[in-house]
Amino acid sequence: MKEFICIICPNGCRVTVDDEGNISGNKCPRGEAYVRQESTHPQRTLTSTCKVVGSELYRVVPCKTNGPIPKEMIFDVMNEINKAEVEFPVLMNEILIKNVLNTGVDVVATKELK
């Protein structure tokens, strides 16, 4: 049996999953979906910074994945972000890395640099 604390809403339910996959303790259906996903194939949205070239004022731009990636790929995606360089200026939500490591998820800028 595994226990999770649901982070989807402010309730912070203690949700358990037994060996057969039965879920209990959630107060809403969103908590059940979260725990089902977390117990079978955890995913995360990744935030970081990406190197900016062509500007003396800015060295990096904050970025994030525009969707969740498999948790086991976090370090591989971070390596791709660390290798990437983006040209100045940078627009908000500009795609910095398209379909990073064939995940179907893009890395986008979270700040505009002008």
Contacts in CASP RR format, 6 or more apart in sequence:
PFRMAT RR
TARGET T0000
AUTHOR 0000-0000-0000
METHOD contacts of the structure
MODEL  1
MKEFICIICPNGCRVTVDDEGNISGNKCPRGEAYVRQESTHPQRTLTSTC
KVVGSELYRVVPCKTNGPIPKEMIFDVMNEINKAEVEFPVLMNEILIKNV
LNTGVDVVATKELK
1 16 0 8 1.000
1 17 0 8 1.000
1 18 0 8 1.000
1 19 0 8 1.000
2 16 0 8 1.000
2 17 0 8 1.000
2 39 0 8 1.000
3 14 0 8 1.000
3 15 0 8 1.000
3 16 0 8 1.000
4 14 0 8 1.000
4 15 0 8 1.000
4 16 0 8 1.000
4 17 0 8 1.000
4 34 0 8 1.000
4 35 0 8 1.000
4 38 0 8 1.000
4 39 0 8 1.000
5 12 0 8 1.000
5 13 0 8 1.000
5 14 0 8 1.000
5 15 0 8 1.000
6 12 0 8 1.000
6 13 0 8 1.000
6 14 0 8 1.000
6 15 0 8 1.000
6 26 0 8 1.000
6 31 0 8 1.000
6 34 0 8 1.000
6 35 0 8 1.000
7 34 0 8 1.000
8 28 0 8 1.000
8 30 0 8 1.000
8 31 0 8 1.000
8 34 0 8 1.000
9 28 0 8 1.000
9 30 0 8 1.000
9 31 0 8 1.000
11 27 0 8 1.000
11 28 0 8 1.000
13 25 0 8 1.000
13 26 0 8 1.000
13 27 0 8 1.000
13 28 0 8 1.000
13 31 0 8 1.000
14 25 0 8 1.000
15 23 0 8 1.000
15 24 0 8 1.000
15 25 0 8 1.000
15 26 0 8 1.000
15 31 0 8 1.000
15 32 0 8 1.000
15 35 0 8 1.000
16 23 0 8 1.000
16 24 0 8 1.000
16 25 0 8 1.000
17 23 0 8 1.000
17 35 0 8 1.000
17 36 0 8 1.000
17 39 0 8 1.000
18 24 0 8 1.000
21 39 0 8 1.000
23 32 0 8 1.000
23 35 0 8 1.000
23 36 0 8 1.000
26 32 0 8 1.000
26 35 0 8 1.000
37 43 0 8 1.000
41 70 0 8 1.000
42 70 0 8 1.000
42 71 0 8 1.000
43 68 0 8 1.000
43 69 0 8 1.000
43 70 0 8 1.000
43 71 0 8 1.000
44 68 0 8 1.000
44 69 0 8 1.000
44 71 0 8 1.000
44 74 0 8 1.000
45 64 0 8 1.000
45 65 0 8 1.000
45 67 0 8 1.000
45 68 0 8 1.000
45 69 0 8 1.000
46 64 0 8 1.000
46 65 0 8 1.000
46 69 0 8 1.000
46 74 0 8 1.000
46 77 0 8 1.000
46 78 0 8 1.000
46 81 0 8 1.000
47 62 0 8 1.000
47 63 0 8 1.000
47 64 0 8 1.000
47 65 0 8 1.000
47 110 0 8 1.000
48 62 0 8 1.000
48 63 0 8 1.000
48 64 0 8 1.000
48 78 0 8 1.000
48 81 0 8 1.000
49 60 0 8 1.000
49 61 0 8 1.000
49 62 0 8 1.000
49 63 0 8 1.000
49 81 0 8 1.000
50 60 0 8 1.000
50 61 0 8 1.000
50 63 0 8 1.000
50 81 0 8 1.000
50 84 0 8 1.000
50 85 0 8 1.000
50 86 0 8 1.000
50 96 0 8 1.000
50 97 0 8 1.000
50 107 0 8 1.000
50 109 0 8 1.000
51 59 0 8 1.000
51 60 0 8 1.000
51 82 0 8 1.000
51 84 0 8 1.000
51 85 0 8 1.000
51 86 0 8 1.000
52 58 0 8 1.000
52 59 0 8 1.000
52 60 0 8 1.000
52 61 0 8 1.000
52 85 0 8 1.000
52 86 0 8 1.000
52 87 0 8 1.000
52 88 0 8 1.000
52 90 0 8 1.000
52 113 0 8 1.000
53 85 0 8 1.000
53 86 0 8 1.000
53 87 0 8 1.000
53 88 0 8 1.000
54 87 0 8 1.000
54 88 0 8 1.000
55 88 0 8 1.000
55 89 0 8 1.000
55 113 0 8 1.000
58 88 0 8 1.000
58 90 0 8 1.000
58 113 0 8 1.000
61 86 0 8 1.000
61 90 0 8 1.000
61 96 0 8 1.000
61 109 0 8 1.000
61 110 0 8 1.000
61 111 0 8 1.000
61 113 0 8 1.000
62 109 0 8 1.000
62 110 0 8 1.000
62 111 0 8 1.000
63 81 0 8 1.000
63 96 0 8 1.000
63 107 0 8 1.000
63 108 0 8 1.000
63 109 0 8 1.000
63 110 0 8 1.000
64 107 0 8 1.000
64 108 0 8 1.000
64 110 0 8 1.000
65 77 0 8 1.000
65 100 0 8 1.000
65 103 0 8 1.000
65 105 0 8 1.000
65 106 0 8 1.000
65 107 0 8 1.000
65 108 0 8 1.000
66 93 0 8 1.000
66 105 0 8 1.000
66 106 0 8 1.000
66 107 0 8 1.000
66 108 0 8 1.000
67 105 0 8 1.000
68 105 0 8 1.000
69 77 0 8 1.000
69 100 0 8 1.000
69 103 0 8 1.000
69 105 0 8 1.000
70 103 0 8 1.000
73 101 0 8 1.000
73 103 0 8 1.000
76 101 0 8 1.000
77 100 0 8 1.000
77 101 0 8 1.000
77 103 0 8 1.000
77 107 0 8 1.000
80 97 0 8 1.000
80 100 0 8 1.000
80 101 0 8 1.000
80 107 0 8 1.000
81 96 0 8 1.000
81 97 0 8 1.000
81 100 0 8 1.000
81 107 0 8 1.000
84 96 0 8 1.000
84 97 0 8 1.000
84 107 0 8 1.000
86 94 0 8 1.000
86 96 0 8 1.000
86 109 0 8 1.000
88 113 0 8 1.000
89 112 0 8 1.000
89 113 0 8 1.000
89 114 0 8 1.000
90 96 0 8 1.000
90 109 0 8 1.000
90 111 0 8 1.000
90 112 0 8 1.000
90 113 0 8 1.000
91 109 0 8 1.000
91 112 0 8 1.000
92 109 0 8 1.000
92 110 0 8 1.000
92 111 0 8 1.000
92 112 0 8 1.000
93 108 0 8 1.000
93 109 0 8 1.000
93 110 0 8 1.000
94 108 0 8 1.000
94 109 0 8 1.000
95 106 0 8 1.000
95 107 0 8 1.000
95 108 0 8 1.000
96 106 0 8 1.000
96 107 0 8 1.000
96 108 0 8 1.000
96 109 0 8 1.000
97 106 0 8 1.000
97 107 0 8 1.000
98 106 0 8 1.000
99 105 0 8 1.000
99 106 0 8 1.000
100 106 0 8 1.000
100 107 0 8 1.000
END
